[in-house]
Amino acid sequence: MCALYPDLMNIYADRGNLLMLERRCRWRGLGFSLSGVGIGDSLDADGADLFYMGGGQDRDQALCARDLAEHKREALHEAAGRGAVVLAVCGGYQLLGDGYELGEDSLPGAGLVDVTTVRSDEARLIGNVAIEVELTPGERRTLAGFENHGGRTHLGPRATALGRVLRGRGNNGVDGYEGVRDGNVIGTYLHGPLLPKNAWFADWLIATALGLDVPLAALDDRLEQLAHADACRAAGL
């Protein structure tokens, strides 16, 4: 696993997502290694099965956006093209698309998905949120988390939403969709952190990143299921 800008894009308990993936691999006897790339570092497109980018403060996000465009964009496209999983949360999600408009300023995006984000002068979209997703055909599941974003993200004609909003505001508070998914590339505003509240999604990421054709070994997930249920209740389900 490779974390992009782990020292800058790490608010909203993003390290909890990394720890969740590590523990669920190690509990199953699966090897796990974590690397990080920062400002100015080159990105090895073949260096990881899963690439992760979390959220950050405005200044840090701007630094990372420009570095991403100048030093890592091509490699990240290569990684996604060969089937690696890319997961971006909140501020990282805003940098997955074509760019982030901030009034007179504009941050470049990675161009991995057909989305654009515009900073709004209206109230931030804040609160517990739950969405319905279908990562496996015919199997609908619920993701629950927390959103806090001033940007409004809009899907382009080539983009598919990660899920349908059940409670909360989602991408822009208007169209009823949350996040984006293009193959193994996923962006979402759900954090707080996301994966400890949705252990099943952590397992989906692991299995997909490893290209497994068989289910992962079952774990005792009684506490994880309680955490998920509590997050769903907080969102109003």
Buried (B, 14 or more C-beta within 10 A) or exposed (E): BBBBBBEBBBBBBBBBBBBBBBBBBEEBEBEEEBEBBBBEBEBEBEBBBBBBBBBBEEEBBBBBBEBBBEBBBEBBBBBBEEEBBBBBBBBBBBBBBBBBBBEEEEBBBBBBBBBBBBBBEEEEBEBBBBBBBEBEEEEEBBBBBBBBBBBBBBBEEEBEBBBBBBBBBBBBBEBBBBBBBBBBBBBBBBBBBBBBBBBBBBBBBBBBBBEEEEEBEEEEBEEBEEBBEEBBEBBEE
